[in-house]
Amino acid sequence: MVPQSTLSQLRRIVAQWPSTPQEQKEAAKRFIGLLQGQAKEAAGVEDTDPLDASEEFLKKPPEDLLENLSRNLPPPSFLSRMQQQSPGSLDPFFPFSTRRVPEVRGFIDQRGSLLGGLWHVLNYFTYYKMKMRAGVIGRTGLFEVIKELGENSGQVRLHLVGHSMGAIVCTLACKKLVEAGSDFKPSSLTLLQGAFTHYGFGKDVNVKGITDGPYRVIVEKDAVAGPIAVTFSENDDALHVFYAIAQRLAGDIVRPLFIGDKNDPYGAIGANGSQKTPEAEEIALDTSPKVYPFAKGSVYSLNGKRAIQNHGDVRNEAIAAALLSAAESR
């Protein structure tokens, strides 16, 4: 949790926002510095990921992050839907919020601002904290539960399903089972709009100094007895927006077409499916219930552009059919 004293300081900076450009820069640097301090206190070795800009967030001087966040960035084509519905959300995981902050322009109208940049970095910090919590729960809590279940329950079949940050929880638990030398294997792993890198299961990724994806060992060591199914959708603006923020933080600005898509080093698996994964097969997620021929040892990227309309749209017949197919595949 963020200490109340830190929250009070953050509120005070925004409430007393100065009028001159130089004073605004100094206030913004204090704001970012406070968030960086909180992130560094909570960070662990397994919590930094070069593919989501967390290292840049922790290590870059506040003034550099401020420069990156305040620059103009032409919006990619996929944001046209957001522009039609509602601009200026404070939370990238709820991109069509009715809350309005006039200074938050960011990706919508191409006019960067210092205060808008602060809201973007606050969004990122919120994601970063949730990601760290998901990591702790996955490699300690869920891992221990699964390990004990495997040791004491014989041939029980366990199907893991995780949505958004829950995808991190389930995937890290599987990775930890491999690292601990456990003989127990979950029967299937289904990730719904996962909020981690689309190179998670990748091989020979060779992006930003990374050879293989952070969860590659799950595929190579057959940590899951049955299939790994991953849903993704071009309609998941939440994941697209977050990764655009990550790109700004890192300072890696590429052509607008590539922001958050499969060619972006910061793309999300819930936005683009499993990339650079030799075992992965892309299948269209049908809007009508059907049985999918999932096989053991395979990774399936289920394209939900017709069946999944937003980040939280995972309670429908199409998703239910995919879950049932994964559960019945072994």
Secondary structure, DSSP 8 states (H G I E B T S, - for coil): ---HHHHHHHHHHHHT--SSHHHHHHHHHHHHHHHHHHHHHH--GGG--GGGTHHHHHHS-HHHHHHHHHS-----GGGHHHHHH----S-TTSTT-S---TT--HHHHS---HHHHHHHHHHHHHHHHHHHHHHHIIIIIIHHHHHHHHHHSTT---EEEEETHHHHHHHHHHHHHHHTT-----SEEEEES--SBTTTT-SS--BTTBSS-TTHHHHHTT-SSS-EEEEE-TT-HHHHHHHHHHHHHHT----GGGTTSTTSTT-BHHHH-S-S-TTEEEEE--SS-------TT-EEEEE-TTT--STT---SHHHHHHHHHHHT--
